[in-house]
C-alpha cells in the first residue's frame, strides 16, 4: 500500500512486483521475496495462510485478500499494464476448489467486473493518447 499511495515512497513497479511478481520484461530476474499472488499455471491464489483459529476471526482473511486484489488492480491500472489486468480477470473467472477459496464467490465476481472495467479504461486511455498523436501530425 505504501508504494502506491504515500508520495515519499511512491514506486508502482515495486508495488506490482510485491503483489504480482516481476513484469514480463523482467521475468528472468530472481526476486528475494516471492510475490503475494504467485502465478503458476492457471492458478491465481498460491498464497500462504496461517491456519491458527485463535489468531483469525471468521472471514477476516477473505477481506484481506479482497483488499489485496483490489490494490493489485489499482496498481496495474496506474501502470497501464493491460496484459496483467486481463490475466487477473481471467484467473478470477475460474472457480477455486473449496479448500483453496480465499474470496467469496460474490466478491470474486465483483472483482472480475472491476478488473475488466480497469482493463477497458486502460485501453480507452491508450486509444485516446493515440488519437491525440494522430491529430498532432
N, C-alpha and C positions, 0 to 999 in steps of 0.2 A: 504494500500500500504506500509506503514511504517513497519508493522510487517512481510512483506515478502521480503523487499528489503534493508532496512537500517540495516547494521550489528549490530549496538549497540542496536537496538530494535527488532532484528530478533526473531520471535516466530510464527512459521507456524500454530501451533494449535490454537493460539489466532486469527490469521488471518482467519482461517477456521471457527471458532466459530462466528466471527463478520459477515462474509459473508453468511455462510451456516447453522450455528447453531451447537450445541454440537455434537460430534461424537456419533455413536450408543452406544458405551460403556458408555457414559455419559448422555444418554437421560433422565435419571431421575433427572438430575441436572437442577435447575431453572437458567435461565440467566437473569442478571439485565436488559439488553437491548435486545429486540428481534433482530434476525439476519436480514440482509438486504434482503435476499431471504428466506422468510418464507415458509417452506414446509408444506402444509396442503392438504392431499389427493393427487390428481393428479395435483394440481395447482402449478405452479412454481413461477410466479410473483405476490406475495402477497405483493407488495412493495408500499410504501406511496409516493404520488406525490402531490406537491403543484400546484394547478391549478390557478395560477395568471398570466394572459397573459403579464402583464407588466414586470414580472421577468424572463420570459422564451422566448428564441428565438426558432423559429420552429426547431425541430429536435435535440436540444441540450440535452434534457432528454434521447432520444433514444441513442445518442452517449455515454452518461454517463452510461447507463445501459449496453450497449455493452462492454465498458471498464471494468465494474464491473464483468460481467460474464467471460470475458477473464482472469481477475485476479483470480477469483474463480477457474477456470480450472487450471491455473498455480499453485496455492497453492495446490489443490488436487493432481496434478501430483507430486509435490515435496514431498508430504506426502505419495505418493503411495496409495492413497485412491481410489482403483478401483471401489468399490461399489458406492461411491458418484459420481464418474465420469460417470459411466453408468447411474445413476439416473438422472443426469443433462442432459445427451444426450437424454434420453427417454422423459423428460419433455420438452425439446426444440423441439422435433419432433412434439409435439402436437401444432396445430394451435390455437392461442388465439382468444378470442372474439374480434371484432374490438374495443370495448370500453376499453379492457384491453391489447391492443397491445402496448408493450413498446419497441419492436425491430422490425425493418423492416423484412419482410419475407426473403429477400435475405441474410441479415445479420444473421438471425436465422439459416438458412440452412448452412451457412458458419461456424457458431458456433457449429452446430451438427457435421460437419466434423472434426473440430479442437478438439472437446471433444472426439470423438471416436478415433481419432489419438492418443490423450494423453492416453486414456484407453488402446489401443493396446501397446503403448510404456511402460506403467506401467506393463502390463502382460509380455511383452517381457523381461523387466528388471528382473522381478521375476523369469522367466524361466531360464534366463542366470545365475542368482545367484544360483538357484537350481542345474543347470548343473555343476557349479564350485564346489559346495559342494559334489556332487556325484563323481566328478573327484578326489577330495582330499582323499576320503575314500579308 
